[in-house]
């Protein structure tokens, strides 16, 4: 089995099915920072990486896993209304 190296932004699946994304690699501390699909941040030792038996996967289409929103907050909004808790980041810019 070929070893897949960690790449920032790449998603992986553990043998138990959980998904995570590599968000940082600290070569000085020999650690890899990952974010689980549910948003939990964790840190792994680089020397453990080859032993984890990971599968490289595409980013999940369902982005809601790491966002603290219930399905009723973002599903079924067909009237053009923004979900509760939604804030348009562009609304804070000055309009010229």
Residue, then its C-alpha position, 0 to 999 in steps of 0.5 A: x500500500x502506497x503511503x499518502x503524504x499530508x497536503x494542506x487542504x486535502x481530505x482523508x478518510x480513516x478506516x473507521x469512515x471519519x473524514x478530516x482535512x489537513x489544515x496545517x503542517x508544522x515541520x518544526x514541531x513535527x506535527x500535522x493539524x487536522x480538522x474533523x468533518x464535525x469541526x473538531x481540530x486535532x493534532x497528529x505527530x508526523x511520524x504516526x501518519x504512515x501508520x494511520x492507513x488513510x485514504x485520500x478522498x475528495x472534499x465532501x459536498x455537504x459543507x454543513x458538518x463543520x458549521x454549527x447549524x441545524x439542517x432546518x436552518x439552511x434547508x428549504x429556504x426557497x423564498x430567497x430568504x437567507x438562513x438564520x445566522x447568515x451574515x453576508x461578509x460583503x455587507x461590511x464593505x463600504x460601497x463606492 
